[in-house]
């Protein structure tokens, strides 16, 4: 038979209306507001922790300072992704700017956790008197600000979910193949995680101060600093794993890869197909691109036909196909 000429075809990036899922205006506004709230509270907590000699409060304040930087980085990432969206040098859009910001935020969290441990151990070895009542009052203030910030970012996340909703028709089940967070905004998650970590360390600081005041357990303050650091490190590790996976294009174990193989297998007998090469990577919160090479014994088969087979999975927004003769 004549060897079919190799062909390629691509689904246009806007074929399903999400343009690779870049941008989140509500999250950008929310992170900017939370950044200023965090900065103000950070100044108050650090000053109060130093004045009232509370390691837990100081840890919370310095922890909050890193969050101010990280949340500011998240807001900056949204702005950059929006401003550079039309830049043709970004082959698949600017979404990964947001993911990169989430990864950097997670590194900030790990650094703060290490500083919290060092400071807490120093206080365990060299205890200092603490003005409990005043320190607790400032800790409560920090907690209130953290809860308000979580509410703001949580609202941005909820609004974004609804803003990007779309009907899947006969393949609704694909929304569930990834579990919760299938279309998750990792940059927003990073900012939200910083706020939740702050709230958790605020609670631990308040508990430590209350225990020291009522029970005379002065050691509880630095111990809670260590507990908070471990909690923050665990959360940071999870965020690094999620963002790192996207940045390194480690997607070949994702369910969407199995769906692509399944589509090819369904048409293999009719067209004498054999899949010889497949690459899948993420280009948006709920969008993937793929490049595949097929060997076929059907000279009439076109790359456009393969593209149409895969179009049933609307999360696959860009497809490159090469056909080779058997």
C-alpha positions in Angstrom: 0.0 0.0 0.0 1.0 3.6 -0.3 2.4 5.1 2.8 0.2 7.9 4.0 1.9 11.2 4.3 2.4 12.2 7.9 -0.3 14.7 9.1 -0.8 16.9 12.0 -3.8 18.7 13.4 -4.5 20.8 16.4 -7.7 21.7 18.2 -7.9 25.5 18.5 -7.1 26.6 22.0 -10.5 28.3 22.4 -12.5 25.3 21.1 -14.2 24.9 24.4 -14.3 28.5 25.5 -11.8 28.5 28.3 -8.6 29.7 26.5 -6.5 27.3 28.5 -8.2 28.5 31.8 -5.9 31.5 32.4 -6.8 34.3 34.7 -9.0 34.7 37.8 -10.1 38.3 38.3 -11.9 37.6 41.6 -8.8 35.8 43.0 -6.5 38.7 41.9 -8.7 41.2 43.7 -9.0 39.0 46.8 -5.3 38.2 47.1 -4.4 41.9 46.8 -6.8 42.8 49.6 -5.6 40.0 51.8 -2.0 41.0 51.2 -2.7 44.5 52.7 -4.6 43.0 55.6 -1.8 40.6 56.3 0.9 43.3 56.2 -1.0 45.4 58.7 -1.5 42.5 61.1 2.1 41.3 60.7 3.4 44.7 62.0 1.2 44.6 65.0 2.0 41.0 65.9 5.7 41.2 65.6 5.8 44.4 67.6 3.6 42.9 70.3 5.4 39.6 70.4 8.7 41.4 70.9 7.2 43.8 73.5 5.3 41.0 75.4 8.1 38.4 75.0 5.9 35.7 73.4 7.7 33.3 71.1 4.4 31.9 69.8 3.2 35.4 68.9 6.6 36.3 67.3 6.5 33.1 65.3 3.0 33.9 64.2 4.0 37.5 63.3 7.1 36.4 61.3 5.1 33.6 59.8 2.5 36.2 58.7 5.3 38.3 57.1 6.3 35.5 54.8 2.6 35.1 54.0 2.4 38.8 53.0 5.2 38.3 50.6 3.8 35.0 49.2 0.3 36.4 48.9 1.7 39.5 47.2 3.5 37.1 44.8 0.2 35.4 44.1 -1.5 38.7 43.2 1.5 39.7 41.0 1.3 36.3 39.2 -2.4 36.9 38.4 -1.5 40.4 37.1 1.4 39.1 35.0 -0.6 36.3 33.5 -3.4 38.7 32.6 -1.1 41.3 31.0 1.0 38.8 29.1 -2.0 36.7 27.9 -1.7 38.0 24.3 2.1 37.5 24.2 2.8 35.0 21.3 6.0 33.8 23.0 3.9 31.8 25.5 3.0 28.8 23.3 0.2 27.6 25.6 -0.7 30.8 27.4 0.4 32.2 30.7 -1.3 29.9 33.2 1.9 28.4 34.5 3.0 31.8 35.8 0.3 31.2 38.4 1.5 27.7 39.1 5.1 29.0 39.5 3.9 31.5 42.1 2.2 28.7 44.0 5.4 26.7 44.0 7.4 29.7 45.3 4.8 30.3 48.0 5.2 26.7 49.1 8.9 27.2 49.4 8.3 30.3 51.5 6.2 28.2 53.8 9.0 25.6 54.3 11.4 28.4 55.1 9.1 29.9 57.7 8.6 26.5 59.2 12.3 26.1 59.7 12.6 29.6 61.3 9.8 28.8 63.6 11.5 25.6 64.8 14.8 27.4 65.4 13.2 30.2 67.3 11.1 27.8 69.4 14.0 25.6 70.3 16.0 28.7 71.4 13.1 29.7 73.8 12.9 26.2 75.2 16.6 26.3 76.0 16.4 29.9 77.3 12.9 30.6 78.7 11.8 34.3 79.0 9.0 35.8 81.0 5.8 36.4 79.0 3.0 39.0 79.4 0.2 36.6 78.7 -2.9 38.7 78.6 -1.6 41.3 76.2 -0.1 38.7 74.0 -3.3 36.8 73.8 -5.2 39.9 72.8 -2.9 40.4 69.9 -3.1 36.7 69.0 -6.9 37.0 68.8 -6.6 40.0 66.5 -4.4 38.0 64.2 -6.9 35.1 64.2 -9.8 37.4 63.3 -7.8 38.9 60.4 -6.9 35.4 59.2 -10.5 34.2 59.2 -11.6 37.3 57.3 -8.8 36.7 54.8 -9.9 33.1 54.4 -13.5 34.2 53.8 -12.3 36.6 51.1 -10.2 34.0 49.3 -12.8 31.3 49.8 -15.3 33.5 48.0 -12.9 34.1 45.1 -12.4 30.3 44.8 -16.2 29.7 44.9 -16.9 32.4 42.3 -14.2 31.1 40.0 -15.6 27.5 40.1 -19.0 28.8 38.9 -17.5 31.2 36.4 -15.8 28.4 34.6 -18.6 25.8 34.7 -19.7 24.2 31.5 -21.9 21.4 30.3 -20.2 18.1 29.5 -23.2 16.4 27.9 -22.8 12.7 27.6 -19.4 12.6 29.3 -20.1 14.4 32.6 -18.2 11.6 34.4 -14.9 13.2 33.3 -15.4 15.9 35.8 -15.1 13.4 38.6 -12.2 11.3 37.3 -9.7 13.4 39.2 -11.5 13.8 42.4 -11.8 17.2 44.2 -9.6 19.9 42.8 -9.7 18.7 39.2 -9.8 22.3 37.9 -8.2 23.8 41.0 -6.4 27.1 40.9 -3.1 26.3 42.5 -2.1 29.9 42.8 -5.3 30.7 44.8 -4.8 27.5 46.7 -1.3 28.6 47.7 -2.6 32.0 48.9 -5.5 30.3 50.8 -3.1 27.8 52.4 -0.9 30.7 53.7 -4.0 32.2 55.3 -5.1 28.9 56.8 -1.6 28.2 58.1 -1.6 31.6 59.7 -5.0 30.9 61.3 -3.8 27.6 62.6 -0.6 29.1 64.1 -2.7 31.9 65.7 -4.9 29.3 67.4 -1.9 27.4 68.6 -0.3 30.7 69.9 -3.5 31.5 71.8 -3.7 28.0 73.3 -0.1 28.1 74.3 -0.5 31.5 76.0 -3.7 30.5 77.7 -2.0 27.3 79.0 1.0 29.3 80.3 -1.1 31.9 82.0 -3.6 29.6 83.7 -1.4 26.6 84.4 2.0 28.1 84.6 3.3 26.0 81.7 5.7 28.4 80.1 7.2 25.7 78.0 3.9 25.3 76.1 4.5 28.5 74.2 7.7 27.3 72.3 6.4 23.8 72.0 3.3 25.1 70.2 5.7 27.0 67.9 7.3 23.6 66.9 3.9 22.0 66.4 2.8 24.9 64.2 6.0 24.6 62.2 5.4 20.9 61.6 1.8 21.6 60.5 3.0 24.3 58.1 5.7 22.1 56.6 3.2 19.3 55.9 0.9 21.6 54.1 3.8 23.1 52.1 5.0 19.7 51.1 1.6 18.9 49.6 1.5 22.1 47.7 5.1 21.6 46.3 4.1 18.2 45.1 1.0 19.5 43.3 2.6 22.5 41.7 5.9 20.7 40.9 4.0 18.0 39.0 2.4 20.6 36.8 5.7 22.5 36.2 7.6 19.3 35.3 4.7 18.1 33.1 4.4 14.9 35.1 1.0 14.0 33.7 1.4 10.6 32.1 -0.3 9.0 35.1 -3.4 11.2 34.9 -6.7 9.6 34.0 -6.9 11.8 30.8 -4.0 9.7 29.4 -6.1 6.6 29.8 -9.0 8.2 28.1 -6.9 9.1 25.1 -5.6 5.5 24.9 -9.2 4.2 25.2 -10.4 6.3 22.2 -7.5 5.0 20.1 -8.2 1.4 21.1 -11.9 1.8 20.2 -11.0 2.7 16.6 -7.9 0.5 16.3 -9.6 -2.5 14.6 -11.5 -0.4 12.0 -8.4 1.5 10.9 -5.6 -0.8 11.6 -4.2 1.5 14.2 -1.2 1.2 16.6 -0.2 3.9 19.0 3.6 4.3 19.0 4.1 7.6 20.8 2.0 9.7 23.2 2.8 12.8 25.2 0.3 14.6 27.4 0.8 17.7 29.5 -1.4 20.3 31.3 -1.9 23.8 29.8 -4.6 25.1 32.1 -6.5 24.4 35.3 -8.8 21.9 33.5 -7.0 21.7 30.1 -4.6 19.3 28.6 -2.6 19.1 25.3 -1.4 15.9 23.7 0.9 14.9 20.8 0.5 11.3 19.4 1.9 9.2 16.6 -0.2 6.5 15.1 0.7 3.8 12.6 -2.3 2.9 10.4 -3.1 0.6 7.5 -6.0 2.8 6.4 -4.7 5.3 3.7 -8.0 7.2 4.0 -7.6 8.1 7.7 -6.8 11.7 8.4 -5.4 13.5 11.4 -8.6 15.6 11.5 -10.6 12.4 12.0 -8.4 11.4 15.0 -8.9 14.9 16.3 -12.7 14.5 16.1 -12.5 11.2 18.0 -10.7 13.0 20.9 -13.0 16.0 20.8 -15.5 14.0 23.0 -13.1 14.8 25.9 -13.4 18.5 26.1 -10.6 18.8 28.6 -8.2 18.0 25.7 -7.9 21.4 24.1 -4.9 21.0 21.8 -4.1 17.9 19.8 -1.2 17.2 17.5 -1.4 14.0 15.4 1.1 12.3 13.2 0.0 9.4 11.0 2.4 6.9 9.5 1.8 4.0 7.1 1.9 0.5 8.4 
